[in-house]
Amino acid sequence: MATESTKTTQTTTEKSPADEPADEAVAAEETPARPADGLRGKEAADAHADNAHADNADADNAADADDNADDAYDGDGDDEAGLDAQDRAAGRRSDWAGGAFAVVSAGLGLASLTGTSFSEMLRERKSLLGQIKSNTQGSGGSAADQVNALYGAPWHTAAVVNGIFAVLALVVGGLLLATLSGRPEARGWVKAVALGGVVLGLIGLVVAGGMYFDLFAAQPEVPSAGQ
């Protein structure tokens, strides 16, 4: 019995030569084929290369978009710079014109107060005409008429001329101030000079009116013979 058990055990543990090819076939089936691994590796490399190309293309597109955006921004900046330059040039021209009219208004207002050579010339002319008229009439004219011809008429003529200058100062300065009131970017000195011209014109108009109506000094009167 012991001998039969030993033979049975040896039979089960030992492999017959016929079983070896079957084991090799199973091992071959379980081991993946080398060529298939090579193909899959190549496909993976191709896919990685394709992804790299796609990333590069996206980066190039993004760079182009940034360049276009920069160009567009630069273009807008140039346009804005051009508009600012035009606005500054227009502002300078308007400041020059406004300053010139402001100075003219102030000059007219000052002339209405101090008088001009034109008003002095007209006053002397009027006085000369009064002298000629008095000499022509001889003793036929009254003393009051002679005083009016030699003093009153020339004085009133100068008052009228000064009043005209005052009115011109008021008109020029007032129009300039009305124009500059809607422009906060206007220079301050232009508004100040224009306002000064208006004030001088107003004072000159008051003085001219007082001269014409003899408010500051009454016309001289010739005393009667009895006095």
C-alpha positions as CSV (number, residue, x, y, z in Angstrom):
1,M,0.0,0.0,0.0
2,A,2.8,2.4,0.8
3,T,4.5,1.7,-2.5
4,E,1.3,2.5,-4.4
5,S,0.8,5.8,-2.5
6,T,4.3,6.9,-3.3
7,K,3.8,6.2,-7.0
8,T,0.6,8.1,-7.0
9,T,2.2,11.2,-5.5
10,Q,5.1,11.1,-7.9
11,T,2.7,10.8,-10.8
12,T,0.8,13.9,-9.7
13,T,3.8,16.1,-9.0
14,E,5.8,15.3,-12.1
15,K,4.9,16.9,-15.4
16,S,4.8,15.0,-18.5
17,P,6.6,16.3,-21.6
18,A,3.3,16.5,-23.3
19,D,2.0,19.1,-20.8
20,E,4.9,21.6,-21.4
21,P,3.8,22.9,-24.8
22,A,0.4,23.7,-23.3
23,D,1.9,25.7,-20.5
24,E,4.0,27.7,-23.0
25,A,0.9,28.5,-25.0
26,V,-0.9,29.8,-22.0
27,A,2.2,32.0,-21.1
28,A,2.3,33.3,-24.6
29,E,-1.4,34.3,-24.4
30,E,-0.9,36.0,-21.1
31,T,2.2,38.0,-22.2
32,P,1.2,41.0,-24.4
33,A,2.7,41.2,-27.8
34,R,5.6,43.6,-28.2
35,P,4.5,45.0,-31.6
36,A,1.2,46.1,-30.1
37,D,3.0,48.0,-27.3
38,G,5.1,49.8,-29.9
39,L,2.0,50.9,-31.9
40,R,0.3,52.1,-28.8
41,G,3.4,54.1,-27.7
42,K,3.7,55.6,-31.2
43,E,0.0,56.6,-31.1
44,A,0.5,58.2,-27.7
45,A,3.6,60.1,-28.9
46,D,1.6,61.4,-32.0
47,A,-1.2,62.5,-29.7
48,H,1.2,64.3,-27.5
49,A,2.7,66.0,-30.5
50,D,-0.7,67.0,-31.7
51,N,-1.5,68.5,-28.3
52,A,1.7,70.4,-28.3
53,H,1.0,71.9,-31.8
54,A,-2.5,72.8,-30.6
55,D,-1.1,74.6,-27.5
56,N,1.4,76.5,-29.7
57,A,-1.4,77.5,-32.1
58,D,-3.5,78.7,-29.2
59,A,-0.5,80.7,-27.8
60,D,0.1,82.3,-31.2
61,N,-3.6,83.2,-31.5
62,A,-3.5,84.7,-28.0
63,A,-0.4,86.7,-28.9
64,D,-2.0,88.0,-32.1
65,A,-5.1,89.0,-30.2
66,D,-3.0,90.9,-27.7
67,D,-1.1,92.6,-30.5
68,N,-4.4,93.6,-32.1
69,A,-5.7,94.9,-28.8
70,D,-2.5,96.9,-28.3
71,D,-2.7,98.3,-31.8
72,A,-6.3,99.3,-31.2
73,Y,-5.5,100.9,-27.9
74,D,-2.6,102.8,-29.5
75,G,-4.9,104.0,-32.2
76,D,-7.5,105.2,-29.7
77,G,-4.8,106.9,-27.8
78,D,-3.5,108.7,-30.9
79,D,-7.1,109.8,-31.7
80,E,-7.6,111.1,-28.2
81,A,-4.2,112.9,-28.3
82,G,-5.2,114.4,-31.7
83,L,-8.5,115.6,-30.3
84,D,-6.8,117.0,-27.2
85,A,-4.4,118.9,-29.4
86,Q,-7.2,120.3,-31.5
87,D,-9.1,121.3,-28.3
88,R,-6.1,123.0,-26.9
89,A,-5.4,124.9,-30.2
90,A,-9.1,126.0,-30.3
91,G,-8.9,127.0,-26.6
92,R,-5.8,129.2,-27.3
93,R,-7.5,130.9,-30.2
94,S,-10.6,131.6,-28.1
95,D,-8.4,132.9,-25.3
96,W,-6.6,135.3,-27.6
97,A,-9.8,136.6,-29.0
98,G,-11.4,136.9,-25.6
99,G,-8.4,138.6,-24.2
100,A,-8.3,141.1,-27.0
101,F,-11.9,142.1,-26.6
102,A,-11.5,142.3,-22.9
103,V,-8.6,144.8,-23.3
104,V,-10.6,146.8,-25.8
105,S,-13.5,147.0,-23.3
106,A,-11.3,148.1,-20.5
107,G,-9.6,150.7,-22.8
108,L,-13.0,152.1,-23.9
109,G,-14.1,152.4,-20.3
110,L,-11.0,154.2,-19.3
111,A,-11.3,156.6,-22.3
112,S,-14.9,157.4,-21.2
113,L,-13.5,158.7,-17.9
114,T,-10.4,160.5,-19.0
115,G,-11.5,161.7,-22.4
116,T,-9.8,161.3,-25.7
117,S,-8.1,163.5,-28.3
118,F,-11.2,163.0,-30.4
119,S,-13.5,164.4,-27.8
120,E,-11.1,167.3,-27.1
121,M,-11.0,168.1,-30.8
122,L,-14.7,168.2,-31.0
123,R,-15.0,170.4,-27.9
124,E,-12.5,172.9,-29.3
125,R,-14.4,173.0,-32.6
126,K,-17.6,173.6,-30.9
127,S,-16.0,176.4,-28.9
128,L,-14.6,178.0,-32.1
129,L,-18.1,177.9,-33.7
130,G,-19.5,179.7,-30.7
131,Q,-16.9,182.4,-30.9
132,I,-17.6,182.9,-34.6
133,K,-21.4,183.1,-33.9
134,S,-20.9,185.6,-31.1
135,N,-18.7,187.8,-33.2
136,T,-21.2,187.7,-36.0
137,Q,-24.1,188.7,-33.8
138,G,-22.1,191.5,-32.2
139,S,-23.9,193.0,-29.3
140,G,-27.2,191.6,-30.5
141,G,-26.8,188.4,-28.5
142,S,-27.3,188.2,-24.8
143,A,-24.6,187.3,-22.3
144,A,-26.3,184.0,-21.5
145,D,-26.2,183.0,-25.2
146,Q,-22.6,183.9,-25.4
147,V,-21.7,181.8,-22.3
148,N,-23.7,178.9,-23.7
149,A,-22.0,179.1,-27.1
150,L,-18.5,179.5,-25.6
151,Y,-18.7,177.1,-22.7
152,G,-21.9,175.1,-22.4
153,A,-22.1,173.7,-26.0
154,P,-18.4,172.5,-26.0
155,W,-18.8,171.0,-22.6
156,H,-21.9,169.0,-23.6
157,T,-20.2,167.9,-26.8
158,A,-17.3,166.3,-24.8
159,A,-19.9,164.7,-22.5
160,V,-21.7,163.1,-25.5
161,V,-18.5,161.7,-26.9
162,N,-17.4,160.3,-23.6
163,G,-20.8,158.7,-23.1
164,I,-20.5,157.0,-26.5
165,F,-17.2,155.4,-25.4
166,A,-18.8,154.3,-22.2
167,V,-21.6,152.6,-24.0
168,L,-19.2,150.8,-26.3
169,A,-17.2,149.6,-23.3
170,L,-20.4,148.3,-21.7
171,V,-21.5,146.5,-24.9
172,V,-18.2,144.9,-25.6
173,G,-17.5,143.8,-22.0
174,G,-21.1,142.6,-21.4
175,L,-21.2,140.5,-24.6
176,L,-17.8,139.0,-23.8
177,L,-18.8,138.1,-20.2
178,A,-22.1,136.6,-21.5
179,T,-20.1,134.5,-24.0
180,L,-17.5,133.3,-21.4
181,S,-20.1,132.5,-18.7
182,G,-20.9,129.1,-20.4
183,R,-17.2,128.2,-20.7
184,P,-15.7,127.1,-17.4
185,E,-12.3,126.5,-19.2
186,A,-11.9,130.1,-20.1
187,R,-9.0,132.0,-18.6
188,G,-9.7,133.9,-15.4
189,W,-7.8,137.0,-16.4
190,V,-9.9,137.4,-19.5
191,K,-13.1,137.4,-17.4
192,A,-11.5,139.8,-14.9
193,V,-10.4,142.3,-17.6
194,A,-13.8,142.1,-19.3
195,L,-15.5,142.8,-15.9
196,G,-13.2,145.7,-15.4
197,G,-14.1,147.2,-18.7
198,V,-17.8,146.9,-17.9
199,V,-17.3,148.6,-14.5
200,L,-15.3,151.4,-16.1
201,G,-17.9,151.8,-18.8
202,L,-20.6,152.1,-16.2
203,I,-18.7,154.7,-14.3
204,G,-17.9,156.6,-17.4
205,L,-21.5,156.6,-18.5
206,V,-22.5,158.1,-15.1
207,V,-19.9,160.8,-15.4
208,A,-20.8,161.7,-18.9
209,G,-24.5,162.0,-17.9
210,G,-23.6,164.3,-15.1
211,M,-21.5,166.4,-17.4
212,Y,-24.3,166.7,-20.0
213,F,-26.9,167.7,-17.4
214,D,-24.6,170.0,-15.5
215,L,-24.9,167.9,-12.3
216,F,-21.3,168.3,-11.2
217,A,-20.9,172.0,-12.1
218,A,-23.5,174.5,-13.1
219,Q,-23.1,176.5,-16.2
220,P,-21.7,180.0,-15.5
221,E,-24.1,182.8,-15.3
222,V,-23.5,186.4,-16.3
223,P,-24.7,188.8,-13.6
224,S,-27.2,191.4,-14.7
225,A,-26.3,195.1,-15.2
226,G,-28.1,196.1,-11.9
227,Q,-25.8,193.8,-9.8
